[in-house]
């Protein structure tokens, strides 16, 4: 009995990334480790949906994230691939290269103002 299965070689469709790749995650975790050791950041979380993946950074575990480093899975423009959001959801910076984006942002130490 013959099978109707066909072998597909050189598939034109690219595999879509569904998470941060190794180099991207390493850049984020290196930044996170520096800021934790300085006492600025305390916790992190990951948010994943169909449109984006984000690394959420918290000053305390019970608050809203102070920063969100996001990767847009289907950007309309190339420079919208990675972006950083602040506590209010405003875009701080965006770029097509995550490592350069992390270097360009001034990660200020947040202080409590009375």
C-alpha positions in Angstrom: 0.0 0.0 0.0 1.5 3.3 -1.0 1.5 6.3 1.3 0.5 9.8 0.2 3.0 11.5 2.4 5.4 14.0 0.8 8.7 15.2 2.1 9.0 19.0 2.1 12.5 20.3 1.6 13.6 24.0 1.6 10.4 25.2 3.1 10.0 28.9 2.2 8.2 29.7 5.4 10.3 31.0 8.2 9.9 29.7 11.7 8.4 32.5 13.8 10.1 33.2 17.1 7.9 32.8 20.0 10.3 33.9 22.7 13.5 35.8 23.3 16.4 34.1 21.6 19.5 33.2 23.7 21.5 36.4 23.0 18.5 38.7 23.7 17.7 37.0 27.0 21.4 37.1 28.0 21.5 40.9 27.4 18.3 41.4 29.5 19.5 39.1 32.3 22.9 40.8 32.5 21.2 44.2 32.9 18.9 42.7 35.5 21.7 41.2 37.5 23.6 44.5 37.6 20.5 46.4 38.8 19.6 43.8 41.4 23.1 43.9 42.8 22.9 47.7 43.0 19.6 47.3 44.9 17.5 49.1 42.3 15.3 46.2 41.1 13.8 43.4 43.2 11.8 41.1 40.9 10.8 40.3 37.3 8.1 38.6 35.4 7.5 37.4 31.8 4.4 38.3 29.8 3.7 36.3 26.7 0.8 36.8 24.2 0.4 36.5 20.4 1.7 39.9 19.6 4.6 40.4 22.0 6.8 39.0 24.7 7.9 41.3 27.6 10.3 41.1 30.4 8.6 43.0 33.3 10.9 44.6 35.9 9.6 45.4 39.4 10.9 47.5 42.2 8.7 45.6 44.7 6.8 42.4 44.0 3.4 43.9 44.6 3.6 46.9 42.3 3.2 47.5 38.6 6.3 47.0 36.6 8.6 50.0 36.5 10.0 48.9 33.1 8.9 46.5 30.4 11.4 45.3 27.8 9.2 44.1 25.0 9.8 42.2 21.7 7.2 42.8 19.1 6.6 39.5 17.2 5.0 41.1 14.1 6.3 44.6 13.8 5.0 46.9 11.1 8.3 48.7 10.9 11.8 47.3 11.6 12.7 49.8 14.3 9.6 48.7 16.3 11.0 45.2 16.9 12.1 46.0 20.5 10.9 48.7 22.8 11.0 49.7 26.4 7.9 50.9 28.3 7.9 52.9 31.5 5.5 52.5 34.5 2.8 54.5 32.7 3.0 52.5 29.5 4.8 55.1 27.5 7.5 54.1 25.1 10.9 55.2 26.4 12.9 54.0 23.4 12.5 51.6 20.5 15.0 49.9 18.2 15.7 46.9 16.0 18.7 45.8 18.1 18.0 44.9 21.7 21.6 45.2 22.9 22.0 48.7 21.6 18.6 49.7 23.0 19.6 48.5 26.5 22.9 50.5 26.3 21.1 53.7 25.1 18.5 53.9 27.8 19.4 55.7 31.0 18.3 53.3 33.8 17.9 55.8 36.5 17.6 54.9 40.1 14.0 55.7 41.2 13.6 57.5 44.6 10.6 57.9 46.8 9.5 61.5 46.9 7.4 62.7 49.8 
